[in-house]
Amino acid sequence: MSQVVLETRNLVRDYQIGGGLFRKSHAVHAVKNVNLTLEKGKTLAIVGESGSGKSTLARMITMIDAPTAGQIFIDGEEVDILRKGLTPELRRKVQIVFQNPYGSLNPRQKIGDVLMEPLIINAKIPASERRDRAMTMLKKVGLGTEHFNRYPHMFSGGQRQRIAIARALMLNPRLLVLDEPVSALDLSVQAQVLNLLADLQDEFGLTYVFISHDLSVVRYIADEVMVMYLGEAVEYGRRDEVFSNPKHEYTRTLFAATPRADPETIRARLARRAKQRTTVEA
């Protein structure tokens, strides 16, 4: 029987903006009544344009921000950081990887210290064990033990993202939220990091929430897809169903506006360009 790791019910996040001496503030609905269920070992991709609410949803799932209304459940346990606070166990269960790895790494910390820090804060284990775990995790993400005493500026963008992923996995989380984790990387490096994420998911039984605007990446990595528009989930279903038969007009528009990268499309595009050059030369 499948185990549900993440569930949200009618999740809402409002922000009060404006207001002044002669006018009242008003609410902006960043997320409106979002419902989702994500099983262990699966990947849910959340897609949409900037301002659609996908990153706000990620911040609530990772317990950075509290919802205005609605409920979040992790492993069947309701999360309410306003009334109950955030327990160490919940901190261990959910981790996040951001788009810019360099911005999330302390430039003054050696990589070994970056990886061991979550264990120092959240787990009472000997220093030797912390070091061993960090060394092991470096190897898991495709780096070597020789990188342990180096600083973040000494690594490439892809290597820094591997380090950020390693740090997120140090506490053996149940759920990993990836907020545009490959959008700042070159295409070849994107493929390497995506393959790494797939391997780690298989090895550790991880569950992913993958935030992205890149539909080619989503099609590669996702099991399920949620399309967000103006804070609402306008489409939600299995990846192949959503891509082959999108129901909502916004989803169809979003897909139509995305360049396709399959071989047939590329060949057709090259043929059109060749024909245009021939016409101009004639």
Order of alpha helices (4+ residues) and beta strands (2+ residues): beta-beta-beta-alpha-beta-beta-alpha-beta-alpha-alpha-alpha-alpha-beta-alpha-beta-alpha-beta-beta-alpha-alpha-alpha
